[in-house]
Amino acid sequence: MASLPWYDLPKRQLQLDHFWSVLKLQLQDRDVSLLLDTKLPNSLDRHTPLEQQWANPNLLLSQCCGPDLFTPQAQGLVPIARPVFGDLDCTPGQYFSYIVSASGREPESRRFKGRQSAGMTRFVINSASSRSGCAALFEWAAASNIDCDEVLISGAHANSLDYLRRGAADLAAIDAHSWPLLDSRGTTIIGRSTEAPTPPFVMHQHNPIGATWMREALSSAIQQAGASINIAAVIGTNSQTYQPIPAPWSASLPVGASTCCALA
């Protein structure tokens, strides 16, 4: 089983399919199939829910948010590398989020003043364990002296943009690497978060291939086909690179909020 779900949006699917075919050849060249009970998958899995994928010992490769690594459903995952995005102006191996509002309803024009304002300030996040869509937004808001009156969970960055367009929310944070792949009409970038380590490539800890072989194959595949998905390289990583959503912010989330990140 293999998936590349974090940026598997319609505009990028053909390129991801090609990238997987290149990576599969790299794995075949290393004779890793001799270690597996099943054949290497012919295609990326776009149907199995992420939590089920992450629990599958046959998971060769997937992705998650850094904070996902600290959630119960991701305890079987091993981070093996993190991408260097070729389209972002930031430190290699880091990324950031755009802070976004609906066009014409920017904080400067609405004069957001937190709980002292006449209206409510509604945050929409894609997931409770998302660095790009949750932690980045709370972090930026705290630095901007903007309080959150209500948190809405959209399930995906694309849905968060729709919340803004419909007037159902006031602010969102959107992964900058996914921004060109999304429908951003009717929304405006008003800020930028601080940098954070990019979402890791992961595999199940019990997969017989092992992290070293997968990282080597992944690096070779990116040298050949990474430009088409705006990845310039990969660098090593581990769980210590990441951190969970800080308690002051997670306490603001709705009770029972889902902790499985989503990008699409």
C-alpha positions in Angstrom: 0.0 0.0 0.0 1.3 3.5 -0.9 -0.3 6.9 -0.9 0.9 10.5 -1.3 -2.2 12.2 0.1 -1.0 15.6 1.3 -1.0 17.3 -2.0 -3.0 14.8 -4.0 -5.3 17.4 -5.5 -6.9 17.2 -9.0 -4.3 19.5 -10.5 -1.5 17.3 -9.3 -2.7 13.8 -9.6 -1.2 13.0 -13.0 2.2 14.2 -11.8 1.9 12.2 -8.6 1.0 9.0 -10.5 4.1 9.5 -12.7 6.2 10.1 -9.6 5.0 6.9 -8.0 5.8 4.9 -11.2 9.4 6.3 -11.0 9.6 5.5 -7.3 8.3 2.0 -7.9 11.1 1.4 -10.4 13.6 2.6 -7.9 12.3 0.1 -5.4 12.3 -2.7 -7.9 15.9 -2.0 -8.8 16.7 -2.6 -5.1 14.9 -5.9 -5.2 12.7 -4.9 -2.2 9.8 -7.0 -3.5 11.8 -10.0 -2.2 11.1 -8.7 1.3 7.4 -8.2 0.8 4.5 -10.7 1.1 2.7 -8.9 -1.7 3.8 -7.1 -4.9 4.5 -3.4 -5.0 1.3 -1.5 -5.6 0.7 -0.5 -9.2 -1.0 2.8 -8.2 -1.4 5.1 -5.3 -4.3 4.4 -2.9 -6.8 7.2 -3.0 -9.7 5.3 -1.4 -8.7 3.8 1.9 -9.2 6.2 4.8 -5.9 7.6 6.2 -6.3 6.1 9.6 -6.7 2.6 8.1 -3.7 3.2 5.9 -1.5 4.3 8.8 -2.5 1.2 10.8 -1.6 -1.2 8.0 1.8 -2.9 8.4 2.1 -3.1 4.6 2.1 0.6 4.3 5.2 1.4 2.2 4.8 5.2 2.0 2.4 7.9 2.9 2.4 11.4 4.4 1.1 13.1 7.5 1.3 16.4 9.3 4.0 16.7 11.9 1.5 16.9 14.8 -0.2 13.8 13.5 2.8 11.8 14.7 1.6 12.4 18.3 -1.9 11.2 17.8 -3.1 7.6 18.7 -3.9 6.7 15.1 -0.3 7.5 13.9 1.6 5.6 16.6 2.7 2.9 14.0 4.2 5.4 11.7 7.9 6.1 11.2 8.9 9.5 9.6 11.6 8.7 7.1 12.3 12.0 5.3 10.8 15.5 4.7 10.6 17.3 1.4 12.4 20.4 0.3 9.7 22.3 -1.6 11.0 24.0 -4.7 8.3 26.5 -5.0 8.5 28.2 -1.6 10.8 31.1 -0.6 11.9 29.7 2.8 14.5 27.6 4.5 15.0 24.2 2.8 13.0 21.5 4.6 10.6 24.2 6.0 7.3 25.5 4.8 4.7 28.1 5.9 1.0 28.9 5.6 -0.8 31.9 4.1 -3.3 33.6 6.4 -6.4 34.1 4.4 -9.7 35.9 4.6 -12.6 36.5 2.2 -11.9 39.3 -0.3 -13.3 42.5 1.0 -13.5 41.2 4.6 -9.9 41.5 5.6 -9.0 42.2 9.2 -7.7 45.7 8.4 -11.0 46.8 7.0 -13.1 45.0 9.6 -10.9 46.2 12.4 -10.8 42.9 14.3 -10.2 43.4 18.0 -10.8 40.0 19.4 -13.5 39.7 22.0 -13.9 43.4 22.2 -15.1 43.6 18.6 -18.7 44.0 17.7 -18.7 40.8 15.8 -17.3 37.4 16.4 -13.9 36.2 15.0 -14.4 32.7 13.6 -11.4 30.5 12.7 -11.8 27.7 10.2 -9.2 24.9 10.3 -8.8 21.8 8.2 -8.0 19.5 11.1 -7.2 19.7 14.8 -3.8 18.1 14.2 -2.7 20.3 11.3 0.3 22.4 11.5 -0.5 24.3 8.4 -4.2 24.8 9.0 -4.5 24.9 12.8 -1.3 25.7 14.7 -0.1 28.2 12.1 -3.4 30.1 12.4 -3.5 30.3 16.2 0.2 31.3 16.2 -0.3 34.1 13.7 -3.5 35.3 15.5 -1.7 35.4 18.9 1.1 37.5 17.4 -1.5 39.8 15.8 -3.6 40.2 19.0 -6.6 38.6 17.4 -8.7 36.4 19.7 -10.7 33.4 18.4 -14.4 33.3 19.4 -15.3 30.2 17.5 -13.4 27.3 15.8 -14.9 25.5 12.8 -13.4 22.4 11.3 -13.8 22.1 7.5 -11.9 18.8 6.9 -9.7 20.1 4.1 -8.0 23.3 3.0 -10.3 23.5 0.0 -13.3 23.4 2.3 -11.8 26.1 4.5 -11.6 28.5 1.5 -15.2 27.7 0.8 -16.1 28.6 4.4 -14.5 32.0 3.8 -16.2 32.6 0.5 -19.6 31.8 2.0 -19.0 34.1 5.0 -19.2 31.2 7.4 -15.7 31.9 8.8 -13.4 34.9 9.0 -9.9 33.5 9.0 -8.0 30.4 7.8 -4.5 29.3 7.3 -3.7 27.5 4.1 -0.5 25.5 3.3 1.5 27.6 0.9 2.6 24.6 -1.1 -1.0 23.6 -1.8 -2.2 27.2 -2.5 -1.5 27.1 -6.3 -3.5 23.8 -6.5 -6.6 25.2 -4.8 -9.5 27.4 -5.9 -8.6 30.7 -4.2 -11.1 32.9 -6.0 -12.9 35.3 -3.6 -10.2 35.0 -1.0 -7.2 37.2 -0.1 -3.8 36.5 1.5 -3.4 38.9 4.4 -0.4 37.3 6.1 2.1 34.6 6.4 2.9 32.2 9.3 6.3 31.4 10.6 8.2 28.5 9.1 7.9 24.9 10.3 9.3 21.6 9.2 7.6 20.2 6.1 5.1 17.3 6.5 7.1 14.1 6.7 7.0 11.1 4.4 6.2 8.1 6.6 5.9 4.3 6.5 4.6 1.7 8.9 7.2 0.7 11.5 6.6 -3.0 10.7 7.0 -2.7 7.0 9.9 -5.1 6.1 11.5 -2.8 3.6 12.9 -0.5 6.2 13.3 3.3 6.4 16.8 3.4 4.9 15.9 1.7 1.7 12.8 3.7 1.3 14.6 7.0 1.9 17.2 6.1 -0.7 14.7 5.1 -3.3 12.6 8.2 -2.5 15.7 10.5 -2.9 16.6 8.9 -6.3 13.0 9.3 -7.5 12.9 12.9 -6.6 16.2 13.5 -8.4 14.4 12.1 -11.5 10.9 13.4 -11.2 10.6 15.7 -8.2 10.5 18.9 -10.3 7.1 18.0 -11.6 5.7 18.0 -8.1 7.8 21.0 -6.9 10.0 18.9 -4.6 13.7 19.7 -5.0 15.1 17.1 -2.6 14.4 15.2 0.6 16.3 15.5 3.9 16.4 13.1 6.8 14.0 13.6 9.7 12.6 11.9 12.8 9.7 12.5 15.3 11.9 14.8 17.4 11.7 17.3 14.5 8.0 17.9 15.1 5.8 18.8 18.0 2.1 18.4 18.9 -0.5 21.2 18.7 0.3 23.3 21.8 -2.2 22.9 24.6 -3.3 26.5 24.8 -4.5 26.2 21.2 -5.8 22.7 21.3 -8.0 23.6 24.3 -9.9 26.0 22.0 -10.9 23.2 19.6 -14.4 21.7 19.7 -14.8 18.7 22.0 -14.3 15.5 20.0 -12.6 17.3 17.1 -11.0 15.0 14.6 -7.3 14.7 14.8 -6.5 13.4 11.3 -5.1 16.1 9.1 -6.3 16.8 5.6 -5.1 19.0 2.8 -7.3 18.6 -0.2 
